[in-house]
């Protein structure tokens, strides 16, 4: 389960950022996860709680924005959202669409922090 290593990296980065700002706690984290990132959201949420235990992120809320797979159709010259992750053809004209515009993201976008170590999430 690679979600545990992803969760650990997210917690580590969030804790570093909070410490840099002089914050005692991270109360909320926002992630963007693309359809091609290979992340199972429920597994990541579980692993996040495990990875955050005993850190400045313990008890923090995890907000996840899912990013659809978007490609550029060279034939239509338009961006297209694909419903299937592994079928890279334009849903309008059926042409191959190898140029990925979005959907590979795995980003820690933002943090909500507090100076109070005992603050509720």
C-alpha positions as CSV (number, residue, x, y, z in Angstrom):
1,X,0.0,0.0,0.0
2,X,1.9,3.1,-1.2
3,X,-0.8,5.3,0.4
4,X,1.2,5.0,3.7
5,X,4.3,6.4,2.2
6,X,2.3,9.2,0.5
7,X,0.6,10.0,3.8
8,X,4.0,10.0,5.6
9,X,5.4,12.4,3.0
10,X,2.4,14.7,3.3
11,X,2.7,14.7,7.1
12,X,6.4,15.4,6.9
13,X,6.0,18.3,4.5
14,X,3.1,19.8,6.5
15,X,5.0,19.6,9.8
16,X,8.0,21.3,8.2
17,X,5.9,24.1,6.8
18,X,4.1,24.6,10.1
19,X,7.4,24.7,12.0
20,X,8.8,27.2,9.6
21,X,5.8,29.4,10.3
22,X,6.2,28.9,14.1
23,X,2.9,27.0,14.3
24,X,2.3,24.3,16.9
25,X,-0.4,22.5,15.0
26,X,-1.8,21.8,11.6
27,X,-5.6,21.8,11.8
28,X,-6.4,21.2,8.1
29,X,-4.6,20.1,4.9
30,X,-5.8,20.4,1.4
31,X,-4.6,17.9,-1.3
32,X,-5.2,17.7,-5.0
33,X,-5.1,14.2,-6.3
34,X,-5.4,13.4,-10.0
35,X,-7.2,10.4,-11.5
36,X,-3.9,8.9,-12.7
37,X,-2.1,9.3,-9.3
38,X,-3.1,5.8,-8.3
39,X,-4.3,6.9,-4.9
40,X,-7.2,5.2,-3.1
41,X,-8.8,8.0,-1.2
42,X,-10.1,5.8,1.7
43,X,-6.7,4.2,2.1
44,X,-5.0,7.5,2.1
45,X,-7.3,8.9,4.8
46,X,-6.7,5.9,7.0
47,X,-2.9,6.1,6.5
48,X,-2.9,9.8,7.1
49,X,-4.4,9.3,10.6
50,X,-1.7,6.7,11.3
51,X,1.1,8.8,9.9
52,X,-0.1,11.9,11.7
53,X,-0.2,10.3,15.1
54,X,2.2,12.0,17.5
55,X,2.9,14.9,15.1
56,X,1.7,18.5,14.6
57,X,-0.8,17.0,12.2
58,X,-2.5,14.7,14.6
59,X,-6.3,15.3,14.5
60,X,-6.0,17.5,11.4
61,X,-8.8,17.4,8.8
62,X,-7.8,16.2,5.3
63,X,-9.6,17.8,2.4
64,X,-9.1,16.1,-0.9
65,X,-9.9,17.6,-4.3
66,X,-10.1,15.0,-7.0
67,X,-8.8,16.1,-10.4
68,X,-10.3,14.5,-13.5
69,X,-8.2,13.2,-16.4
70,X,-8.0,15.9,-19.0
71,X,-6.3,15.6,-22.4
72,X,-5.8,17.7,-25.5
73,X,-7.4,16.3,-28.6
74,X,-5.1,17.2,-31.5
75,X,-7.9,16.6,-34.0
76,X,-10.6,18.7,-32.4
77,X,-8.0,21.1,-30.9
78,X,-10.0,21.1,-27.7
79,X,-9.3,19.9,-24.2
80,X,-11.4,16.9,-23.3
81,X,-12.2,15.2,-20.0
82,X,-11.9,11.4,-20.2
83,X,-14.2,9.2,-18.2
84,X,-11.9,6.1,-18.4
85,X,-8.3,6.4,-17.1
86,X,-6.8,4.0,-19.6
87,X,-8.6,4.8,-22.8
88,X,-6.8,7.8,-24.3
89,X,-9.2,8.6,-27.1
90,X,-11.2,11.8,-27.6
91,X,-14.8,11.2,-26.5
92,X,-16.0,13.4,-29.4
93,X,-14.1,12.2,-32.4
94,X,-12.3,9.0,-31.3
95,X,-8.8,10.3,-32.1
96,X,-5.9,9.2,-29.9
97,X,-5.2,11.9,-27.2
98,X,-1.7,11.3,-25.8
99,X,-1.2,14.9,-24.4
100,X,-2.3,14.9,-20.7
101,X,-3.3,18.3,-19.4
102,X,-4.4,17.3,-15.9
103,X,-5.0,14.2,-13.8
104,X,-1.5,13.3,-12.6
105,X,-1.5,15.7,-9.6
106,X,-0.5,14.7,-6.1
107,X,-0.1,18.1,-4.4
108,X,-0.2,19.5,-0.9
109,X,-2.0,22.7,-1.8
110,X,-2.6,24.4,1.5
111,X,-2.4,24.2,5.2
112,X,-4.4,25.6,8.1
113,X,-2.2,26.1,11.1
114,X,-2.5,27.4,14.7
115,X,0.0,28.5,17.3
116,X,-2.1,26.7,20.0
117,X,-0.9,23.1,20.5
118,X,-4.2,22.2,22.1
119,X,-6.5,23.6,19.5
120,X,-9.3,21.4,18.3
121,X,-9.4,20.4,14.6
